[in-house]
Amino acid sequence: MGIQFGTDGWRGLIADDFTFDNVAKVAQATANYFKKQKKIQRGIIVGYDARFLSREFAEKTAEVLGNAGMRVKLASSIVTTPMVSLAIKKLKTAGGVIITASHNPAQYNGFKIRGDFAGPAYPEQIAVVERELAKGLREKNHKLRKSLSQLLEDGSVEKLDLDKIYLNDIKTKVDLEAIRRSGLRILYDAMYGAGQGVLQRLVPNISTLHNEFNPSFGGIRPEPMAENLINLTKEVRKGKFDIGLATDGDADRVGAVDEKGNFVDSHRMFALLLKYFVEVKHLRGEVAKSLSVTQMINKMCEKYGLTLHETPVGFKYLCKLMVERDILIAGEESGGIGIRGHVPERDGILVGLLLCEIMVTRKKSLSALVEELLDEYGKHYFGRIDLRITEREKQRIMKKFNKSIGEISGEKVVRVQDTDGYQYFVDSGWLLVRPSGTEPLIRFYAEANRENKMRKLLEFATEVKGTR
């Protein structure tokens, strides 16, 4: 059947393993987990993104949870993952579920679980759901006593406007008035994802791309990386916009393009936000990042005297730190950044608006802000290669990487870290090799102080994998 939870939930191919029967089984396992939670009388939030059949899968989930005796608050329309998490926080529910495959291609859908702390369920919580699922898979399907319409009628399931809760909250966390008054020209690419229609309700005069319902995502992968934002880059240059912003399929990740059409990755966004919080807003706290995030953050934390935590890839690890410690900002390489005082969750729309606030407050273009950062902390070139393969090939290739590798492209390996895959540190650079937890692929990441050095690190990984 192939139901397997990865770095952030279960994802599968629609009509292959992601079917209504399987969603019902995962929902039942989730219900068995939530039944034992202290806040269960407060109910469960269920939301869904803009993918094919997401609403119907969410309705099936709500139906299963409702039949399990739970009060369910079902989103009345397409919502982002941060909207579900914020609703959990505001309504103090036992947790939530969102039907989304995030940045995966259109043929995928997924099932994310959120805890009562309003962030991704911890690995130990997912382990309980997986045990319940394993028991359920051995049993026959049980017919549900009540249909969704009956549950809606008796009040076990109620529809809720999560957009309204979210929009009212964001207005308290960003200086939207300053952004509006500034005349900043913003182009927003919703990538046909759950962010469609949201940003212009906060900043009405923005321009938009791919801001309508299209479950095929127009043939592109809804992940805000440079190779997927060619249209945004072109339109920013042509329309003379000050900034281009893009969010992924469930709008928890963000990518940016400066006024010259240059892609600004999450490493630099993370650094810009940290600099703004500490130097302009005079905030203090600890910092957390995935180990695939730039070493520039390490340098900044050393300068500011801030404690830095590094975790395996997956926001669930950062979330736990945000819940348990005073984390000012937490981020990962793939565009997900969490901010203290919001939810222990990534939020692409909030981060994009904060970038605009920085530009307005500091009266500098995005390119000038990035240049200032690089002048202070040195050049940092980052690259990533995603290798799509079968699960068997993934296992074979990973066996080629181990702690015994002592040299990479003529560079001596000074340290090896195996927290998540293998990360090889060389002088002024590093290479990370790790298998994806949600897809049949291996990711190769590299960073160095020179672009050609970074590319050589990636070339080494390409040669070792034996597919050239």
Stockholm file with secondary structure:
# STOCKHOLM 1.0

chainA/1-468         MGIQFGTDGWRGLIADDFTFDNVAKVAQATANYFKKQKKIQRGIIVGYDARFLSREFAEKTAEVLGNAGMRVKLASSIVTTPMVSLAIKKLKTAGGVIITASHNPAQYNGFKIRGDFAGPAYPEQIAVVERELAKGLREKNHKLRKSLSQLLEDGSVEKLDLDKIYLNDIKTKVDLEAIRRSGLRILYDAMYGAGQGVLQRLVPNISTLHNEFNPSFGGIRPEPMAENLINLTKEVRKGKFDIGLATDGDADRVGAVDEKGNFVDSHRMFALLLKYFVEVKHLRGEVAKSLSVTQMINKMCEKYGLTLHETPVGFKYLCKLMVERDILIAGEESGGIGIRGHVPERDGILVGLLLCEIMVTRKKSLSALVEELLDEYGKHYFGRIDLRITEREKQRIMKKFNKSIGEISGEKVVRVQDTDGYQYFVDSGWLLVRPSGTEPLIRFYAEANRENKMRKLLEFATEVKGTR
#=GR chainA/1-468 SS CCCCEETTEEEEEBTTTBCHHHHHHHHHHHHHHHTTSTTGGGCEEEEECSSTTHHHHHHHHHHHHHHTTCCEEEESSCCCHHHHHHHHHHHTCSEEEEECCTTSCTTEEEEEEECTTSSBCCHHHHHHHHHHHHHHHTSCCCCCSSCHHHHHHHTSEEEECHHHHHHHHHTTTSCHHHHHHHTCCEEEECTTSTTTTTHHHHSTTCEEESCSCCTTGGGSCCCCSGGGCHHHHHHHHHHTCSEEEEECTTSSCEEEEETTSCEECHHHHHHHHHHIIIIISCCCCEEEEETTSCTHHHHHHHHHTCCEEEECSSHHHHHHHHHHSCEEEEECTTSCEEETTSCSSCCHHHHHHHHHHHHHHHTCCHHHHHHHHHHHHCCCEEEEEEEECCHHHHHHHHTTCCTTCCEETTEECCEEECSSSEEEEETTEEEEEEECSSSSEEEEEEEESSHHHHHHHHHHHHHHTTCC
#=GC SS_cons         CCCCEETTEEEEEBTTTBCHHHHHHHHHHHHHHHTTSTTGGGCEEEEECSSTTHHHHHHHHHHHHHHTTCCEEEESSCCCHHHHHHHHHHHTCSEEEEECCTTSCTTEEEEEEECTTSSBCCHHHHHHHHHHHHHHHTSCCCCCSSCHHHHHHHTSEEEECHHHHHHHHHTTTSCHHHHHHHTCCEEEECTTSTTTTTHHHHSTTCEEESCSCCTTGGGSCCCCSGGGCHHHHHHHHHHTCSEEEEECTTSSCEEEEETTSCEECHHHHHHHHHHIIIIISCCCCEEEEETTSCTHHHHHHHHHTCCEEEECSSHHHHHHHHHHSCEEEEECTTSCEEETTSCSSCCHHHHHHHHHHHHHHHTCCHHHHHHHHHHHHCCCEEEEEEEECCHHHHHHHHTTCCTTCCEETTEECCEEECSSSEEEEETTEEEEEEECSSSSEEEEEEEESSHHHHHHHHHHHHHHTTCC
//
